Amino acid sequence: PLLLFFMFVVILFTFLSSIPALTATLRCVSDRQRSFALGIQWIVVRTLGGIPGPIAFGSMIDKSCLLWQDQCGEQGSCYVYQNSAMS
């Protein structure tokens, strides 16, 4: 339940901030450079949102592992996950 609430808050603030950011970009940039500015803004948003997300979710999944594969003294794949920790 806590994860769902957190995800709801993140999604809510993401959508609440997208239109003001678009409006601010269009008002601050000259007419000739608006498409370029929107392209740069889109690249920055996608880069900042696309890189940390998989790392955070991968870390959360790794922390819910109960039994790791041990092969030649190195940690391998996870055999058993704690389902309650993943939900």
Backbone atoms as SQL, in Angstrom:
CREATE TABLE atoms (id INTEGER PRIMARY KEY, chain TEXT, resi INTEGER, resn TEXT, atom TEXT, x REAL, y REAL, z REAL);
INSERT INTO atoms VALUES
  (1, 'A', 1, 'PRO', 'N', 0.804, -1.210, 0.000),
  (2, 'A', 1, 'PRO', 'CA', 0.000, 0.000, 0.000),
  (3, 'A', 1, 'PRO', 'C', 0.846, 1.273, 0.000),
  (4, 'A', 2, 'LEU', 'N', 1.977, 1.240, 0.700),
  (5, 'A', 2, 'LEU', 'CA', 2.834, 2.420, 0.755),
  (6, 'A', 2, 'LEU', 'C', 3.455, 2.705, -0.610),
  (7, 'A', 3, 'LEU', 'N', 3.848, 1.654, -1.317),
  (8, 'A', 3, 'LEU', 'CA', 4.430, 1.832, -2.650),
  (9, 'A', 3, 'LEU', 'C', 3.398, 2.422, -3.614),
  (10, 'A', 4, 'LEU', 'N', 2.170, 1.946, -3.541),
  (11, 'A', 4, 'LEU', 'CA', 1.127, 2.481, -4.418),
  (12, 'A', 4, 'LEU', 'C', 0.863, 3.952, -4.134),
  (13, 'A', 5, 'PHE', 'N', 0.842, 4.325, -2.867),
  (14, 'A', 5, 'PHE', 'CA', 0.652, 5.729, -2.512),
  (15, 'A', 5, 'PHE', 'C', 1.805, 6.572, -3.042),
  (16, 'A', 6, 'PHE', 'N', 3.039, 6.090, -2.872),
  (17, 'A', 6, 'PHE', 'CA', 4.209, 6.818, -3.358),
  (18, 'A', 6, 'PHE', 'C', 4.161, 6.972, -4.875),
  (19, 'A', 7, 'MET', 'N', 3.810, 5.900, -5.574),
  (20, 'A', 7, 'MET', 'CA', 3.728, 5.971, -7.031),
  (21, 'A', 7, 'MET', 'C', 2.628, 6.938, -7.471),
  (22, 'A', 8, 'PHE', 'N', 1.498, 6.945, -6.761),
  (23, 'A', 8, 'PHE', 'CA', 0.423, 7.877, -7.081),
  (24, 'A', 8, 'PHE', 'C', 0.889, 9.319, -6.926),
  (25, 'A', 9, 'VAL', 'N', 1.604, 9.611, -5.850),
  (26, 'A', 9, 'VAL', 'CA', 2.095, 10.968, -5.610),
  (27, 'A', 9, 'VAL', 'C', 3.093, 11.376, -6.695),
  (28, 'A', 10, 'VAL', 'N', 3.990, 10.478, -7.059),
  (29, 'A', 10, 'VAL', 'CA', 4.985, 10.784, -8.093),
  (30, 'A', 10, 'VAL', 'C', 4.296, 11.046, -9.432),
  (31, 'A', 11, 'ILE', 'N', 3.355, 10.202, -9.801),
  (32, 'A', 11, 'ILE', 'CA', 2.644, 10.388, -11.070),
  (33, 'A', 11, 'ILE', 'C', 1.835, 11.678, -11.049),
  (34, 'A', 12, 'LEU', 'N', 1.190, 11.967, -9.931),
  (35, 'A', 12, 'LEU', 'CA', 0.408, 13.192, -9.809),
  (36, 'A', 12, 'LEU', 'C', 1.280, 14.425, -10.015),
  (37, 'A', 13, 'PHE', 'N', 2.428, 14.485, -9.331),
  (38, 'A', 13, 'PHE', 'CA', 3.296, 15.651, -9.476),
  (39, 'A', 13, 'PHE', 'C', 3.957, 15.710, -10.844),
  (40, 'A', 14, 'THR', 'N', 4.170, 14.564, -11.471),
  (41, 'A', 14, 'THR', 'CA', 4.720, 14.560, -12.825),
  (42, 'A', 14, 'THR', 'C', 3.754, 15.235, -13.790),
  (43, 'A', 15, 'PHE', 'N', 2.490, 14.860, -13.713),
  (44, 'A', 15, 'PHE', 'CA', 1.513, 15.447, -14.627),
  (45, 'A', 15, 'PHE', 'C', 1.158, 16.877, -14.251),
  (46, 'A', 16, 'LEU', 'N', 1.204, 17.208, -12.970),
  (47, 'A', 16, 'LEU', 'CA', 0.914, 18.582, -12.565),
  (48, 'A', 16, 'LEU', 'C', 2.007, 19.553, -13.000),
  (49, 'A', 17, 'SER', 'N', 3.228, 19.067, -13.136),
  (50, 'A', 17, 'SER', 'CA', 4.331, 19.960, -13.495),
  (51, 'A', 17, 'SER', 'C', 4.606, 20.014, -14.996),
  (52, 'A', 18, 'SER', 'N', 4.022, 19.130, -15.780),
  (53, 'A', 18, 'SER', 'CA', 4.363, 19.095, -17.204),
  (54, 'A', 18, 'SER', 'C', 3.833, 20.309, -17.968),
  (55, 'A', 19, 'ILE', 'N', 2.603, 20.713, -17.738),
  (56, 'A', 19, 'ILE', 'CA', 2.040, 21.860, -18.456),
  (57, 'A', 19, 'ILE', 'C', 2.703, 23.171, -18.037),
  (58, 'A', 20, 'PRO', 'N', 2.937, 23.432, -16.745),
  (59, 'A', 20, 'PRO', 'CA', 3.670, 24.661, -16.400),
  (60, 'A', 20, 'PRO', 'C', 5.087, 24.698, -16.976),
  (61, 'A', 21, 'ALA', 'N', 5.753, 23.557, -17.039),
  (62, 'A', 21, 'ALA', 'CA', 7.092, 23.529, -17.631),
  (63, 'A', 21, 'ALA', 'C', 7.027, 23.829, -19.122),
  (64, 'A', 22, 'LEU', 'N', 6.038, 23.283, -19.796),
  (65, 'A', 22, 'LEU', 'CA', 5.856, 23.560, -21.218),
  (66, 'A', 22, 'LEU', 'C', 5.547, 25.038, -21.448),
  (67, 'A', 23, 'THR', 'N', 4.674, 25.598, -20.643),
  (68, 'A', 23, 'THR', 'CA', 4.318, 27.013, -20.764),
  (69, 'A', 23, 'THR', 'C', 5.517, 27.912, -20.498),
  (70, 'A', 24, 'ALA', 'N', 6.290, 27.593, -19.472),
  (71, 'A', 24, 'ALA', 'CA', 7.473, 28.398, -19.160),
  (72, 'A', 24, 'ALA', 'C', 8.492, 28.335, -20.288),
  (73, 'A', 25, 'THR', 'N', 8.676, 27.159, -20.869),
  (74, 'A', 25, 'THR', 'CA', 9.622, 27.037, -21.982),
  (75, 'A', 25, 'THR', 'C', 9.160, 27.849, -23.180),
  (76, 'A', 26, 'LEU', 'N', 7.892, 27.777, -23.503),
  (77, 'A', 26, 'LEU', 'CA', 7.386, 28.514, -24.662),
  (78, 'A', 26, 'LEU', 'C', 7.418, 30.020, -24.447),
  (79, 'A', 27, 'ARG', 'N', 7.264, 30.483, -23.221),
  (80, 'A', 27, 'ARG', 'CA', 7.294, 31.927, -22.957),
  (81, 'A', 27, 'ARG', 'C', 8.709, 32.485, -22.884),
  (82, 'A', 28, 'CYS', 'N', 9.673, 31.669, -22.500),
  (83, 'A', 28, 'CYS', 'CA', 11.041, 32.162, -22.301),
  (84, 'A', 28, 'CYS', 'C', 11.898, 32.100, -23.559),
  (85, 'A', 29, 'VAL', 'N', 11.448, 31.395, -24.568),
  (86, 'A', 29, 'VAL', 'CA', 12.261, 31.185, -25.766),
  (87, 'A', 29, 'VAL', 'C', 11.619, 31.934, -26.930),
  (88, 'A', 30, 'SER', 'N', 12.468, 32.467, -27.799),
  (89, 'A', 30, 'SER', 'CA', 11.943, 33.192, -28.959),
  (90, 'A', 30, 'SER', 'C', 11.210, 32.238, -29.903),
  (91, 'A', 31, 'ASP', 'N', 10.400, 32.815, -30.782),
  (92, 'A', 31, 'ASP', 'CA', 9.571, 32.009, -31.685),
  (93, 'A', 31, 'ASP', 'C', 10.396, 31.088, -32.577),
  (94, 'A', 32, 'ARG', 'N', 11.548, 31.546, -33.004),
  (95, 'A', 32, 'ARG', 'CA', 12.375, 30.756, -33.922),
  (96, 'A', 32, 'ARG', 'C', 13.023, 29.561, -33.245),
  (97, 'A', 33, 'GLN', 'N', 13.167, 29.598, -31.929),
  (98, 'A', 33, 'GLN', 'CA', 13.883, 28.525, -31.235),
  (99, 'A', 33, 'GLN', 'C', 12.978, 27.649, -30.366),
  (100, 'A', 34, 'ARG', 'N', 11.685, 27.786, -30.503),
  (101, 'A', 34, 'ARG', 'CA', 10.768, 27.035, -29.637),
  (102, 'A', 34, 'ARG', 'C', 10.835, 25.530, -29.873),
  (103, 'A', 35, 'SER', 'N', 10.868, 25.107, -31.111),
  (104, 'A', 35, 'SER', 'CA', 10.913, 23.666, -31.374),
  (105, 'A', 35, 'SER', 'C', 12.221, 23.065, -30.863),
  (106, 'A', 36, 'PHE', 'N', 13.318, 23.800, -31.024),
  (107, 'A', 36, 'PHE', 'CA', 14.606, 23.328, -30.513),
  (108, 'A', 36, 'PHE', 'C', 14.584, 23.246, -28.990),
  (109, 'A', 37, 'ALA', 'N', 14.020, 24.258, -28.335),
  (110, 'A', 37, 'ALA', 'CA', 13.955, 24.271, -26.870),
  (111, 'A', 37, 'ALA', 'C', 13.084, 23.136, -26.347),
  (112, 'A', 38, 'LEU', 'N', 11.967, 22.880, -27.015),
  (113, 'A', 38, 'LEU', 'CA', 11.111, 21.771, -26.595),
  (114, 'A', 38, 'LEU', 'C', 11.806, 20.427, -26.794),
  (115, 'A', 39, 'GLY', 'N', 12.586, 20.305, -27.859),
  (116, 'A', 39, 'GLY', 'CA', 13.350, 19.075, -28.081),
  (117, 'A', 39, 'GLY', 'C', 14.396, 18.857, -27.004),
  (118, 'A', 40, 'ILE', 'N', 15.112, 19.905, -26.648),
  (119, 'A', 40, 'ILE', 'CA', 16.113, 19.803, -25.579),
  (120, 'A', 40, 'ILE', 'C', 15.443, 19.488, -24.248),
  (121, 'A', 41, 'GLN', 'N', 14.319, 20.137, -23.975),
  (122, 'A', 41, 'GLN', 'CA', 13.591, 19.871, -22.730),
  (123, 'A', 41, 'GLN', 'C', 13.150, 18.406, -22.679),
  (124, 'A', 42, 'TRP', 'N', 12.649, 17.875, -23.778),
  (125, 'A', 42, 'TRP', 'CA', 12.196, 16.491, -23.832),
  (126, 'A', 42, 'TRP', 'C', 13.358, 15.525, -23.602),
  (127, 'A', 43, 'ILE', 'N', 14.513, 15.809, -24.201),
  (128, 'A', 43, 'ILE', 'CA', 15.691, 14.955, -24.015),
  (129, 'A', 43, 'ILE', 'C', 16.136, 14.959, -22.559),
  (130, 'A', 44, 'VAL', 'N', 16.170, 16.128, -21.936),
  (131, 'A', 44, 'VAL', 'CA', 16.593, 16.225, -20.531),
  (132, 'A', 44, 'VAL', 'C', 15.624, 15.482, -19.618),
  (133, 'A', 45, 'VAL', 'N', 14.330, 15.661, -19.835),
  (134, 'A', 45, 'VAL', 'CA', 13.333, 14.991, -18.989),
  (135, 'A', 45, 'VAL', 'C', 13.421, 13.481, -19.155),
  (136, 'A', 46, 'ARG', 'N', 13.545, 13.008, -20.370),
  (137, 'A', 46, 'ARG', 'CA', 13.630, 11.565, -20.611),
  (138, 'A', 46, 'ARG', 'C', 14.925, 10.979, -20.062),
  (139, 'A', 47, 'THR', 'N', 16.021, 11.713, -20.161),
  (140, 'A', 47, 'THR', 'CA', 17.292, 11.217, -19.636),
  (141, 'A', 47, 'THR', 'C', 17.265, 11.154, -18.118),
  (142, 'A', 48, 'LEU', 'N', 16.797, 12.219, -17.480),
  (143, 'A', 48, 'LEU', 'CA', 16.765, 12.228, -16.017),
  (144, 'A', 48, 'LEU', 'C', 15.731, 11.254, -15.471),
  (145, 'A', 49, 'GLY', 'N', 14.672, 11.002, -16.208),
  (146, 'A', 49, 'GLY', 'CA', 13.655, 10.070, -15.744),
  (147, 'A', 49, 'GLY', 'C', 13.935, 8.634, -16.129),
  (148, 'A', 50, 'GLY', 'N', 14.680, 8.430, -17.205),
  (149, 'A', 50, 'GLY', 'CA', 14.914, 7.081, -17.698),
  (150, 'A', 50, 'GLY', 'C', 16.107, 6.376, -17.101),
  (151, 'A', 51, 'ILE', 'N', 17.060, 7.114, -16.582),
  (152, 'A', 51, 'ILE', 'CA', 18.257, 6.469, -16.034),
  (153, 'A', 51, 'ILE', 'C', 18.070, 6.046, -14.580),
  (154, 'A', 52, 'PRO', 'N', 17.611, 6.915, -13.677),
  (155, 'A', 52, 'PRO', 'CA', 17.510, 6.472, -12.279),
  (156, 'A', 52, 'PRO', 'C', 16.366, 5.498, -12.010),
  (157, 'A', 53, 'GLY', 'N', 15.322, 5.499, -12.825),
  (158, 'A', 53, 'GLY', 'CA', 14.177, 4.623, -12.584),
  (159, 'A', 53, 'GLY', 'C', 14.521, 3.144, -12.572),
  (160, 'A', 54, 'PRO', 'N', 15.130, 2.613, -13.630),
  (161, 'A', 54, 'PRO', 'CA', 15.492, 1.196, -13.617),
  (162, 'A', 54, 'PRO', 'C', 16.503, 0.842, -12.528),
  (163, 'A', 55, 'ILE', 'N', 17.389, 1.762, -12.198),
  (164, 'A', 55, 'ILE', 'CA', 18.358, 1.499, -11.126),
  (165, 'A', 55, 'ILE', 'C', 17.640, 1.382, -9.789),
  (166, 'A', 56, 'ALA', 'N', 16.690, 2.274, -9.528),
  (167, 'A', 56, 'ALA', 'CA', 15.949, 2.232, -8.261),
  (168, 'A', 56, 'ALA', 'C', 15.097, 0.974, -8.164),
  (169, 'A', 57, 'PHE', 'N', 14.388, 0.620, -9.224),
  (170, 'A', 57, 'PHE', 'CA', 13.556, -0.572, -9.179),
  (171, 'A', 57, 'PHE', 'C', 14.404, -1.840, -9.117),
  (172, 'A', 58, 'GLY', 'N', 15.540, -1.870, -9.797),
  (173, 'A', 58, 'GLY', 'CA', 16.440, -3.018, -9.693),
  (174, 'A', 58, 'GLY', 'C', 16.981, -3.197, -8.291),
  (175, 'A', 59, 'SER', 'N', 17.303, -2.100, -7.647),
  (176, 'A', 59, 'SER', 'CA', 17.770, -2.161, -6.261),
  (177, 'A', 59, 'SER', 'C', 16.673, -2.678, -5.340),
  (178, 'A', 60, 'MET', 'N', 15.437, -2.234, -5.570),
  (179, 'A', 60, 'MET', 'CA', 14.314, -2.702, -4.754),
  (180, 'A', 60, 'MET', 'C', 14.097, -4.203, -4.949),
  (181, 'A', 61, 'ILE', 'N', 14.215, -4.682, -6.159),
  (182, 'A', 61, 'ILE', 'CA', 14.044, -6.105, -6.433),
  (183, 'A', 61, 'ILE', 'C', 15.185, -6.903, -5.813),
  (184, 'A', 62, 'ASP', 'N', 16.412, -6.400, -5.907),
  (185, 'A', 62, 'ASP', 'CA', 17.547, -7.099, -5.307),
  (186, 'A', 62, 'ASP', 'C', 17.435, -7.181, -3.791),
  (187, 'A', 63, 'LYS', 'N', 16.891, -6.150, -3.160),
  (188, 'A', 63, 'LYS', 'CA', 16.755, -6.161, -1.700),
  (189, 'A', 63, 'LYS', 'C', 15.694, -7.141, -1.224),
  (190, 'A', 64, 'SER', 'N', 14.783, -7.537, -2.105),
  (191, 'A', 64, 'SER', 'CA', 13.741, -8.476, -1.707),
  (192, 'A', 64, 'SER', 'C', 14.151, -9.933, -1.920),
  (193, 'A', 65, 'CYS', 'N', 15.378, -10.186, -2.303),
  (194, 'A', 65, 'CYS', 'CA', 15.845, -11.548, -2.534),
  (195, 'A', 65, 'CYS', 'C', 16.152, -12.244, -1.210),
  (196, 'A', 66, 'LEU', 'N', 15.684, -13.480, -1.085),
  (197, 'A', 66, 'LEU', 'CA', 15.947, -14.278, 0.116),
  (198, 'A', 66, 'LEU', 'C', 17.105, -15.245, -0.081),
  (199, 'A', 67, 'LEU', 'N', 17.262, -15.777, -1.291),
  (200, 'A', 67, 'LEU', 'CA', 18.285, -16.792, -1.542),
  (201, 'A', 67, 'LEU', 'C', 18.997, -16.494, -2.855),
  (202, 'A', 68, 'TRP', 'N', 20.286, -16.171, -2.744),
  (203, 'A', 68, 'TRP', 'CA', 21.094, -15.859, -3.919),
  (204, 'A', 68, 'TRP', 'C', 21.835, -17.100, -4.390),
  (205, 'A', 69, 'GLN', 'N', 22.078, -17.173, -5.675),
  (206, 'A', 69, 'GLN', 'CA', 22.902, -18.223, -6.243),
  (207, 'A', 69, 'GLN', 'C', 24.354, -17.905, -5.913),
  (208, 'A', 70, 'ASP', 'N', 25.092, -18.897, -5.429),
  (209, 'A', 70, 'ASP', 'CA', 26.507, -18.702, -5.103),
  (210, 'A', 70, 'ASP', 'C', 27.326, -19.598, -6.017),
  (211, 'A', 71, 'GLN', 'N', 28.043, -18.984, -6.939),
  (212, 'A', 71, 'GLN', 'CA', 28.802, -19.746, -7.916),
  (213, 'A', 71, 'GLN', 'C', 30.251, -19.279, -7.896),
  (214, 'A', 72, 'CYS', 'N', 31.133, -20.144, -7.452),
  (215, 'A', 72, 'CYS', 'CA', 32.569, -19.859, -7.378),
  (216, 'A', 72, 'CYS', 'C', 32.848, -18.631, -6.508),
  (217, 'A', 73, 'GLY', 'N', 32.103, -18.477, -5.436),
  (218, 'A', 73, 'GLY', 'CA', 32.329, -17.373, -4.519),
  (219, 'A', 73, 'GLY', 'C', 31.752, -16.045, -4.973),
  (220, 'A', 74, 'GLU', 'N', 31.040, -16.025, -6.082),
  (221, 'A', 74, 'GLU', 'CA', 30.440, -14.794, -6.583),
  (222, 'A', 74, 'GLU', 'C', 28.923, -14.882, -6.505),
  (223, 'A', 75, 'GLN', 'N', 28.302, -13.746, -6.269),
  (224, 'A', 75, 'GLN', 'CA', 26.848, -13.690, -6.183),
  (225, 'A', 75, 'GLN', 'C', 26.255, -13.763, -7.579),
  (226, 'A', 76, 'GLY', 'N', 25.305, -14.669, -7.761),
  (227, 'A', 76, 'GLY', 'CA', 24.667, -14.826, -9.060),
  (228, 'A', 76, 'GLY', 'C', 23.246, -14.307, -9.050),
  (229, 'A', 77, 'SER', 'N', 22.369, -15.064, -9.668),
  (230, 'A', 77, 'SER', 'CA', 20.956, -14.683, -9.752),
  (231, 'A', 77, 'SER', 'C', 20.226, -15.011, -8.460),
  (232, 'A', 78, 'CYS', 'N', 19.065, -14.446, -8.324),
  (233, 'A', 78, 'CYS', 'CA', 18.239, -14.699, -7.143),
  (234, 'A', 78, 'CYS', 'C', 17.373, -15.924, -7.403),
  (235, 'A', 79, 'TYR', 'N', 17.355, -16.841, -6.436),
  (236, 'A', 79, 'TYR', 'CA', 16.511, -18.027, -6.537),
  (237, 'A', 79, 'TYR', 'C', 15.111, -17.778, -5.990),
  (238, 'A', 80, 'VAL', 'N', 15.024, -17.118, -4.828),
  (239, 'A', 80, 'VAL', 'CA', 13.744, -16.943, -4.139),
  (240, 'A', 80, 'VAL', 'C', 13.590, -15.482, -3.728),
  (241, 'A', 81, 'TYR', 'N', 12.444, -14.905, -4.067),
  (242, 'A', 81, 'TYR', 'CA', 12.130, -13.529, -3.676),
  (243, 'A', 81, 'TYR', 'C', 11.100, -13.527, -2.552),
  (244, 'A', 82, 'GLN', 'N', 11.179, -12.508, -1.707),
  (245, 'A', 82, 'GLN', 'CA', 10.171, -12.310, -0.671),
  (246, 'A', 82, 'GLN', 'C', 9.052, -11.487, -1.303),
  (247, 'A', 83, 'ASN', 'N', 7.936, -12.142, -1.580),
  (248, 'A', 83, 'ASN', 'CA', 6.845, -11.493, -2.316),
  (249, 'A', 83, 'ASN', 'C', 6.282, -10.284, -1.587),
  (250, 'A', 84, 'SER', 'N', 6.213, -10.344, -0.274),
  (251, 'A', 84, 'SER', 'CA', 5.648, -9.208, 0.458),
  (252, 'A', 84, 'SER', 'C', 6.548, -7.979, 0.374),
  (253, 'A', 85, 'ALA', 'N', 7.847, -8.175, 0.208),
  (254, 'A', 85, 'ALA', 'CA', 8.762, -7.039, 0.087),
  (255, 'A', 85, 'ALA', 'C', 8.679, -6.392, -1.295),
  (256, 'A', 86, 'MET', 'N', 8.212, -7.143, -2.278),
  (257, 'A', 86, 'MET', 'CA', 8.117, -6.606, -3.637),
  (258, 'A', 86, 'MET', 'C', 6.797, -5.899, -3.901),
  (259, 'A', 87, 'SER', 'N', 5.829, -6.103, -3.040),
  (260, 'A', 87, 'SER', 'CA', 4.521, -5.483, -3.294),
  (261, 'A', 87, 'SER', 'C', 4.333, -4.213, -2.508);
